[in-house]
Structures are given as structure tokens and as C-alpha cells.
Amino acid sequence: MHTQREYRRSRSIPVIVAVFVAVVGQALVLFNDFEPGNDSPSDGSATMITAAALSRAGAIEIPSEPPAGRPTA
């Protein structure tokens, strides 16, 4: 027969594992985003990926505001 203490412990193990996986996964995502290297988000690769995905879907990308540093026409 299980005691109440054993039941609580067995019920909390999946929660602990899920929290651990979430924390490690988020840490890896943040490390990958801020890691210095060739794939940094500031080099424009994110914009190119977005444009490619939109083009494949047959959509047209219309920016909501002009790029920084360029005067409006």
C-alpha cells in the first residue's frame, strides 16, 4: 500500500523532469541566439529567412516602417 508521501513524490517526478527540460532547452536557445559567430541574428539572416518563407508561400513582404537610417521617400 502506498503512503501519501510516496504518492506525492511519484506524482512530482514528471513535473520536475518537465521543468528541467524546459530550463535546459531555453538556456540552449538563448546561448544559440547570443553566441558570437557567423549566424548572429544581426547580420540579416533572419530577414532573409522571413523573405524566403513569404516568397515560397506566394506572399509579398511590405515593411511597416522604413529601415533605420534611411529617409522616407
Order of alpha helices (4+ residues) and beta strands (2+ residues): alpha-alpha
